[in-house]
Amino acid sequence: MFSGGDFHEVARWLQNFAVSHAKRESPRIEAVVEADEAHPTTYGVRLRLGERWSPRIELDFKTVADNRGSLAWCNDLAAQVRNRARDLLGPSPPAAP
């Protein structure tokens, strides 16, 4: 892996990274990278299992681009993604009355 890249290349890398780590918890979990191309400075990563969505992980473009080659940074991000995936696999919240 290497650092750097343009907004779209880094988004593609982030998408693959998030999918890879989420699916280690369950192949049913999908990962979505939300990126505003009009303001290419941030990404949001959310996981989905059926109708359930994880909270958004906010990531700055420069941080991802500069650190995607760092094993320590990638390990931290992988842990966040996997924790969110495990949370989705937990019991469903009670239905509203």
Z-matrix of the N, CA and C atoms (Angstrom, degrees):
N
C 1 1.449
C 2 1.518 1 108.44
N 3 1.312 2 114.96 1 159.72
C 4 1.452 3 120.53 2 -179.14
C 5 1.518 4 109.88 3 -141.42
N 6 1.317 5 115.19 4 165.25
C 7 1.457 6 120.91 5 178.21
C 8 1.517 7 109.72 6 -94.59
N 9 1.326 8 115.54 7 167.80
C 10 1.458 9 120.98 8 176.54
C 11 1.514 10 111.91 9 91.42
N 12 1.328 11 115.41 10 -167.93
C 13 1.451 12 122.31 11 179.79
C 14 1.515 13 111.41 12 111.47
N 15 1.337 14 115.45 13 162.38
C 16 1.461 15 119.17 14 178.53
C 17 1.532 16 109.90 15 -84.78
N 18 1.324 17 115.93 16 175.07
C 19 1.463 18 122.27 17 -174.83
C 20 1.525 19 112.32 18 -55.84
N 21 1.327 20 117.57 19 -45.05
C 22 1.470 21 121.41 20 -177.45
C 23 1.527 22 111.96 21 -70.93
N 24 1.314 23 117.02 22 -39.81
C 25 1.462 24 120.70 23 178.80
C 26 1.525 25 110.95 24 -64.48
N 27 1.325 26 116.53 25 -42.94
C 28 1.460 27 120.74 26 179.28
C 29 1.528 28 110.19 27 -67.64
N 30 1.326 29 117.87 28 -38.71
C 31 1.471 30 121.12 29 176.74
C 32 1.525 31 110.95 30 -61.35
N 33 1.321 32 116.64 31 -41.96
C 34 1.472 33 121.12 32 178.98
C 35 1.528 34 110.15 33 -63.78
N 36 1.338 35 116.33 34 -43.06
C 37 1.460 36 120.02 35 177.89
C 38 1.535 37 109.71 36 -61.72
N 39 1.340 38 116.77 37 -45.32
C 40 1.463 39 121.38 38 -178.77
C 41 1.520 40 111.18 39 -62.33
N 42 1.317 41 117.20 40 -40.35
C 43 1.468 42 121.55 41 177.51
C 44 1.535 43 110.06 42 -59.87
N 45 1.308 44 117.01 43 -49.80
C 46 1.471 45 120.98 44 -179.79
C 47 1.526 46 111.21 45 -62.86
N 48 1.317 47 116.75 46 -40.57
C 49 1.459 48 121.71 47 179.78
C 50 1.526 49 110.31 48 -62.53
N 51 1.335 50 116.53 49 -49.18
C 52 1.465 51 120.88 50 -177.81
C 53 1.529 52 111.25 51 -63.81
N 54 1.329 53 117.07 52 -43.56
C 55 1.467 54 120.79 53 178.62
C 56 1.523 55 110.18 54 -60.36
N 57 1.316 56 115.91 55 -47.21
C 58 1.463 57 120.89 56 -177.93
C 59 1.528 58 111.86 57 -57.12
N 60 1.312 59 117.11 58 -45.96
C 61 1.465 60 119.61 59 -176.56
C 62 1.521 61 112.59 60 -78.95
N 63 1.320 62 118.69 61 -33.69
C 64 1.465 63 120.72 62 177.11
C 65 1.526 64 110.70 63 -65.52
N 66 1.315 65 116.52 64 -42.05
C 67 1.464 66 120.70 65 -177.15
C 68 1.527 67 112.48 66 -71.73
N 69 1.313 68 117.74 67 -13.37
C 70 1.467 69 120.04 68 173.19
C 71 1.522 70 110.93 69 -69.02
N 72 1.331 71 115.45 70 -23.94
C 73 1.464 72 120.21 71 176.86
C 74 1.522 73 111.03 72 -87.86
N 75 1.325 74 117.38 73 -38.49
C 76 1.463 75 121.97 74 176.58
C 77 1.521 76 108.88 75 -164.07
N 78 1.327 77 117.21 76 131.60
C 79 1.468 78 119.35 77 178.31
C 80 1.528 79 112.99 78 -67.26
N 81 1.323 80 117.57 79 -10.54
C 82 1.466 81 120.87 80 179.69
C 83 1.526 82 113.14 81 -82.79
N 84 1.312 83 117.83 82 -13.10
C 85 1.461 84 121.40 83 -177.08
C 86 1.525 85 110.09 84 -83.12
N 87 1.324 86 114.98 85 134.46
C 88 1.458 87 121.55 86 177.39
C 89 1.526 88 108.52 87 -108.95
N 90 1.323 89 116.78 88 150.02
C 91 1.465 90 122.04 89 176.48
C 92 1.520 91 108.82 90 -116.06
N 93 1.323 92 115.24 91 139.65
C 94 1.456 93 121.56 92 179.54
C 95 1.527 94 107.90 93 -127.11
N 96 1.322 95 116.15 94 128.50
C 97 1.462 96 120.99 95 173.45
C 98 1.514 97 106.88 96 -103.13
N 99 1.323 98 115.22 97 118.22
C 100 1.460 99 121.68 98 179.10
C 101 1.519 100 107.45 99 -96.47
N 102 1.333 101 116.31 100 124.97
C 103 1.456 102 121.03 101 -178.74
C 104 1.521 103 108.95 102 -139.13
N 105 1.306 104 116.19 103 132.95
C 106 1.460 105 121.50 104 178.41
C 107 1.522 106 108.06 105 -96.86
N 108 1.320 107 116.31 106 103.16
C 109 1.458 108 120.36 107 -176.88
C 110 1.522 109 112.66 108 -65.73
N 111 1.328 110 117.74 109 -21.94
C 112 1.457 111 120.69 110 177.41
C 113 1.536 112 110.71 111 -70.82
N 114 1.324 113 116.07 112 -27.38
C 115 1.472 114 122.63 113 178.01
C 116 1.525 115 108.28 114 -131.49
N 117 1.325 116 117.72 115 75.28
C 118 1.470 117 120.59 116 -173.51
C 119 1.527 118 113.35 117 -74.64
N 120 1.327 119 115.42 118 68.99
C 121 1.462 120 119.63 119 178.71
C 122 1.520 121 113.12 120 -126.32
N 123 1.340 122 117.88 121 -18.69
C 124 1.462 123 119.55 122 -177.03
C 125 1.528 124 111.48 123 -140.07
N 126 1.313 125 112.87 124 160.00
C 127 1.463 126 121.92 125 174.29
C 128 1.523 127 107.54 126 -128.11
N 129 1.300 128 115.14 127 153.32
C 130 1.450 129 121.59 128 169.99
C 131 1.514 130 107.33 129 -124.42
N 132 1.318 131 116.71 130 133.50
C 133 1.466 132 121.16 131 178.36
C 134 1.520 133 107.16 132 -114.14
N 135 1.324 134 114.96 133 125.26
C 136 1.466 135 120.97 134 176.05
C 137 1.513 136 108.64 135 -130.46
N 138 1.319 137 114.74 136 148.27
C 139 1.460 138 121.27 137 176.99
C 140 1.514 139 108.44 138 -110.93
N 141 1.333 140 115.21 139 150.74
C 142 1.461 141 120.31 140 -178.81
C 143 1.512 142 109.57 141 -134.86
N 144 1.306 143 114.75 142 136.71
C 145 1.459 144 122.71 143 173.25
C 146 1.519 145 105.94 144 -132.41
N 147 1.322 146 116.24 145 103.63
C 148 1.457 147 120.34 146 -175.85
C 149 1.514 148 109.90 147 63.61
N 150 1.334 149 116.36 148 -120.70
C 151 1.459 150 121.71 149 179.10
C 152 1.526 151 112.54 150 -93.36
N 153 1.318 152 116.91 151 -3.41
C 154 1.462 153 121.16 152 -177.24
C 155 1.523 154 110.44 153 -91.82
N 156 1.335 155 116.35 154 137.37
C 157 1.461 156 123.55 155 178.78
C 158 1.522 157 109.72 156 -121.54
N 159 1.317 158 115.71 157 143.48
C 160 1.462 159 120.51 158 174.53
C 161 1.520 160 109.70 159 -80.67
N 162 1.334 161 116.62 160 161.82
C 163 1.465 162 118.22 161 169.37
C 164 1.539 163 108.98 162 -62.86
N 165 1.297 164 115.19 163 157.04
C 166 1.468 165 122.26 164 -176.77
C 167 1.527 166 110.59 165 -78.75
N 168 1.321 167 116.66 166 134.80
C 169 1.459 168 122.38 167 170.66
C 170 1.528 169 105.75 168 -95.69
N 171 1.326 170 117.28 169 117.14
C 172 1.462 171 122.50 170 -179.01
C 173 1.522 172 109.46 171 -89.37
N 174 1.323 173 116.01 172 128.89
C 175 1.454 174 121.30 173 179.85
C 176 1.520 175 110.17 174 -134.15
N 177 1.298 176 116.48 175 135.56
C 178 1.449 177 123.33 176 177.87
C 179 1.531 178 109.34 177 -83.45
N 180 1.336 179 116.44 178 136.08
C 181 1.467 180 121.09 179 -179.29
C 182 1.523 181 111.90 180 -52.33
N 183 1.327 182 117.62 181 -49.44
C 184 1.467 183 120.81 182 -176.55
C 185 1.527 184 111.13 183 -61.83
N 186 1.323 185 116.84 184 -40.51
C 187 1.466 186 120.64 185 179.45
C 188 1.519 187 110.63 186 -62.36
N 189 1.329 188 116.87 187 -46.03
C 190 1.468 189 120.10 188 179.77
C 191 1.526 190 110.38 189 -65.07
N 192 1.329 191 116.48 190 -47.07
C 193 1.467 192 120.77 191 -178.54
C 194 1.528 193 111.09 192 -60.66
N 195 1.333 194 117.52 193 -41.91
C 196 1.460 195 121.25 194 -177.08
C 197 1.522 196 113.32 195 -75.28
N 198 1.334 197 117.18 196 -26.01
C 199 1.469 198 119.87 197 -171.33
C 200 1.514 199 115.92 198 -112.65
N 201 1.323 200 118.30 199 -1.69
C 202 1.465 201 118.12 200 -177.10
C 203 1.523 202 112.49 201 -66.39
N 204 1.309 203 117.59 202 -11.35
C 205 1.461 204 121.52 203 174.35
C 206 1.515 205 113.16 204 -95.43
N 207 1.337 206 117.12 205 1.20
C 208 1.466 207 122.29 206 -177.96
C 209 1.526 208 110.39 207 -95.93
N 210 1.310 209 116.20 208 118.82
C 211 1.455 210 120.50 209 -178.96
C 212 1.529 211 111.58 210 -60.90
N 213 1.325 212 117.43 211 -41.44
C 214 1.466 213 120.50 212 -178.84
C 215 1.528 214 110.60 213 -64.18
N 216 1.332 215 117.13 214 -45.31
C 217 1.462 216 120.49 215 -179.90
C 218 1.530 217 110.50 216 -64.38
N 219 1.318 218 116.83 217 -43.45
C 220 1.470 219 121.08 218 178.77
C 221 1.522 220 111.15 219 -62.64
N 222 1.337 221 117.44 220 -38.68
C 223 1.463 222 120.17 221 177.41
C 224 1.516 223 111.16 222 -62.66
N 225 1.337 224 116.99 223 -40.51
C 226 1.469 225 120.53 224 178.37
C 227 1.529 226 111.11 225 -64.49
N 228 1.326 227 116.60 226 -45.10
C 229 1.461 228 120.18 227 179.26
C 230 1.531 229 110.82 228 -65.11
N 231 1.321 230 116.97 229 -41.11
C 232 1.466 231 120.39 230 178.23
C 233 1.528 232 110.39 231 -60.33
N 234 1.331 233 117.21 232 -40.13
C 235 1.466 234 120.73 233 178.86
C 236 1.532 235 110.51 234 -63.99
N 237 1.333 236 117.57 235 -40.63
C 238 1.468 237 120.24 236 177.52
C 239 1.523 238 111.34 237 -62.02
N 240 1.323 239 116.01 238 -46.10
C 241 1.469 240 120.58 239 -178.92
C 242 1.524 241 110.11 240 -63.27
N 243 1.305 242 117.17 241 -45.36
C 244 1.461 243 120.22 242 -177.83
C 245 1.524 244 111.82 243 -67.25
N 246 1.334 245 117.12 244 -35.64
C 247 1.471 246 120.35 245 176.19
C 248 1.522 247 110.94 246 -64.28
N 249 1.326 248 116.63 247 -43.18
C 250 1.468 249 120.14 248 177.74
C 251 1.529 250 110.28 249 -63.74
N 252 1.322 251 116.54 250 -38.22
C 253 1.469 252 120.11 251 178.66
C 254 1.526 253 110.60 252 -64.88
N 255 1.320 254 117.58 253 -43.65
C 256 1.465 255 120.87 254 178.30
C 257 1.523 256 111.01 255 -63.52
N 258 1.342 257 116.72 256 -37.01
C 259 1.463 258 119.75 257 177.60
C 260 1.529 259 110.85 258 -62.13
N 261 1.332 260 117.01 259 -38.71
C 262 1.472 261 120.07 260 178.08
C 263 1.517 262 111.84 261 -65.61
N 264 1.308 263 117.25 262 -29.75
C 265 1.463 264 121.23 263 -177.93
C 266 1.520 265 112.40 264 -80.26
N 267 1.341 266 116.67 265 -11.28
C 268 1.460 267 121.38 266 179.88
C 269 1.522 268 110.32 267 -68.04
N 270 1.319 269 116.19 268 -177.33
C 271 1.463 270 120.17 269 -179.45
C 272 1.527 271 111.42 270 -60.45
N 273 1.314 272 115.81 271 146.03
C 274 1.461 273 120.82 272 177.50
C 275 1.510 274 109.69 273 -68.29
N 276 1.329 275 117.43 274 145.02
C 277 1.470 276 119.00 275 177.27
C 278 1.526 277 109.41 276 -65.98
N 279 1.339 278 117.51 277 151.63
C 280 1.462 279 119.20 278 180.00
C 281 1.518 280 111.06 279 -63.68
N 282 1.325 281 115.51 280 148.27
C 283 1.464 282 121.03 281 179.52
C 284 1.527 283 109.05 282 -71.03
N 285 1.313 284 115.13 283 145.84
C 286 1.475 285 119.76 284 178.65
C 287 1.534 286 109.28 285 -69.61
N 288 1.328 287 116.81 286 142.57
C 289 1.484 288 119.39 287 -178.92
C 290 1.500 289 112.71 288 -69.19
